[in-house]
Amino acid sequence: MESVVSRLLGMPRAFVPVVPKPLPPDTSLRVYHSADRECCLAIYSENEPGHFPPGFSDVFEQTLDRPDYLKLVLNVQGRLAAVGAIGLFPRMIGLQNVWLAFGMVRPDVHGQGLGTALLLARLAALPEPKLPMKVLLSNVARSESFLERFGFEYQGQMPGLAGGPMLDVRAALLDRGSWQRCREIVGGLGFAPQEIPATQVVDFWAVPPPVRQSGPPS
Ligand SMILES: CC(C)(COP(=O)(O)OP(=O)(O)OC[C@H]1O[C@@H](n2cnc3c(N)ncnc32)[C@H](O)[C@@H]1OP(=O)(O)O)[C@@H](O)C(=O)NCCC(=O)NCCS
């Protein structure tokens, strides 16, 4: 009954805080900084075939360069192993929307819990939800089964790029209890959620900065 009512109201299913498998030894979490840019682009390129549509890397670079998306990275034994972004969207009518963007893991360390840990860490960086928040993402086909474990449910499609291929959009509802559970799990992994800077509101109307040419980080 509850799920029928939720569907009628356009509400997604509840987010499921999945506990990741034990992470590789010497895994640490921190905020992205510009010196990570080249490593992140390398992780993107390694994942691009079969995952991301051609030309989508510009959107990734813009997301890296925008100060209004919080980016978190995981390092394994001092080497960057995963990156992911999150942003709050200005509240208009209805629920607070949150977008998760470009969660990706270095292919040689796929399947070791890092993608799950990074997803939970980004949600743990949200302000405490007084009301449930709608967590959205646009996903590529090969990450569907990964995302379904968290309750992310198909909502429709949107273009990944202006005039580019359509990507599926999925959503799940994060309430205070599941947000707290994310923080507990992240804390249990040895990361301190209270040290992660709070996710900001994305300036929806901002013109994205021009994509910088690849080169040594400034
Ligand atoms: C999707 C992705 C972030 C998952 O990260 P990960 O560290 O490999 O995932 P985890 O180890 O935390 O969890 C993997 C679990 O999800 C499932 N899974 C589903 N799709 C998967 C995939 N493409 N790769 C790895 N695991 C996948 C596995 O069954 C695994 O379950 P298990 O723990 O029972 O073995 C990673 O595979 C990736 O970077 N993919 C390429 C980029 C991408 O598609 N990003 C998502 C954009 S929406």
The ligand as a Tripos MOL2 file, in Angstrom:
@<TRIPOS>MOLECULE
LIG
   48    50     1     0     0
SMALL
NO_CHARGES

@<TRIPOS>ATOM
      1 C1         29.8580    1.2790  -10.5320 C.3       1 LIG1
      2 C2         31.1280    1.3970   -9.6740 C.3       1 LIG1
      3 C3         31.2330    2.8270   -9.1340 C.3       1 LIG1
      4 C4         31.0070    0.4180   -8.5050 C.3       1 LIG1
      5 O1         32.1600    0.5830   -7.6860 O.3       1 LIG1
      6 P1         32.8620   -0.6910   -7.0090 P.3       1 LIG1
      7 O2         33.8890   -0.2260   -6.0580 O.co2     1 LIG1
      8 O3         33.2850   -1.5960   -8.1020 O.co2     1 LIG1
      9 O4         31.6020   -1.3030   -6.2490 O.3       1 LIG1
     10 P2         31.5600   -2.0680   -4.8400 P.3       1 LIG1
     11 O5         32.7260   -2.9690   -4.7080 O.co2     1 LIG1
     12 O6         31.2990   -1.1030   -3.7640 O.co2     1 LIG1
     13 O7         30.2200   -2.9060   -5.0430 O.3       1 LIG1
     14 C5         30.2050   -3.7930   -6.0700 C.3       1 LIG1
     15 C6         28.9540   -4.5690   -5.9560 C.3       1 LIG1
     16 O8         28.0460   -4.0280   -6.8720 O.3       1 LIG1
     17 C7         27.7700   -5.0100   -7.8540 C.3       1 LIG1
     18 N1         28.0500   -4.4160   -9.1530 N.ar      1 LIG1
     19 C8         27.1230   -4.1110  -10.0370 C.ar      1 LIG1
     20 N2         27.6410   -3.5620  -11.1170 N.ar      1 LIG1
     21 C9         28.9700   -3.5150  -10.9360 C.ar      1 LIG1
     22 C10        30.0570   -3.0780  -11.7060 C.ar      1 LIG1
     23 N3         29.8930   -2.5360  -12.9370 N.pl3     1 LIG1
     24 N4         31.2870   -3.1840  -11.1800 N.ar      1 LIG1
     25 C11        31.4550   -3.7030   -9.9660 C.ar      1 LIG1
     26 N5         30.4660   -4.1460   -9.2100 N.ar      1 LIG1
     27 C12        29.2280   -4.0610   -9.6860 C.ar      1 LIG1
     28 C13        28.6440   -6.2030   -7.6410 C.3       1 LIG1
     29 O9         27.8190   -7.3330   -7.7390 O.3       1 LIG1
     30 C14        29.2060   -6.0040   -6.2770 C.3       1 LIG1
     31 O10        28.4980   -6.8240   -5.4020 O.3       1 LIG1
     32 P3         29.2880   -7.6960   -4.3090 P.3       1 LIG1
     33 O11        29.7850   -6.7050   -3.3120 O.co2     1 LIG1
     34 O12        28.2290   -8.5980   -3.7700 O.co2     1 LIG1
     35 O13        30.3930   -8.3950   -5.0400 O.co2     1 LIG1
     36 C15        32.3850    1.0070  -10.4680 C.3       1 LIG1
     37 O14        32.2000   -0.2560  -11.0020 O.3       1 LIG1
     38 C16        32.7310    1.9760  -11.5850 C.2       1 LIG1
     39 O15        33.5130    2.9100  -11.3870 O.2       1 LIG1
     40 N6         32.1910    1.7190  -12.7760 N.am      1 LIG1
     41 C17        32.5180    2.5370  -13.9580 C.3       1 LIG1
     42 C18        31.9500    3.9230  -13.8800 C.3       1 LIG1
     43 C19        30.4640    3.9210  -13.6220 C.2       1 LIG1
     44 O16        29.7160    3.2050  -14.2510 O.2       1 LIG1
     45 N7         30.0670    4.7530  -12.6570 N.am      1 LIG1
     46 C20        28.6920    4.8880  -12.2850 C.3       1 LIG1
     47 C21        28.0920    6.0150  -13.0570 C.3       1 LIG1
     48 S1         26.3440    6.0980  -12.7030 S.3       1 LIG1
@<TRIPOS>BOND
     1     1     2 1
     2     2     3 1
     3     2     4 1
     4     2    36 1
     5     4     5 1
     6     5     6 1
     7     6     7 2
     8     6     8 1
     9     6     9 1
    10     9    10 1
    11    10    11 2
    12    10    12 1
    13    10    13 1
    14    13    14 1
    15    14    15 1
    16    15    16 1
    17    15    30 1
    18    16    17 1
    19    17    18 1
    20    17    28 1
    21    18    19 ar
    22    18    27 ar
    23    19    20 ar
    24    20    21 ar
    25    21    22 ar
    26    21    27 ar
    27    22    23 1
    28    22    24 ar
    29    24    25 ar
    30    25    26 ar
    31    26    27 ar
    32    28    29 1
    33    28    30 1
    34    30    31 1
    35    31    32 1
    36    32    33 2
    37    32    34 1
    38    32    35 1
    39    36    37 1
    40    36    38 1
    41    38    39 2
    42    38    40 1
    43    40    41 1
    44    41    42 1
    45    42    43 1
    46    43    44 2
    47    43    45 1
    48    45    46 1
    49    46    47 1
    50    47    48 1
@<TRIPOS>SUBSTRUCTURE
     1 LIG1         1 GROUP 0 **** ****
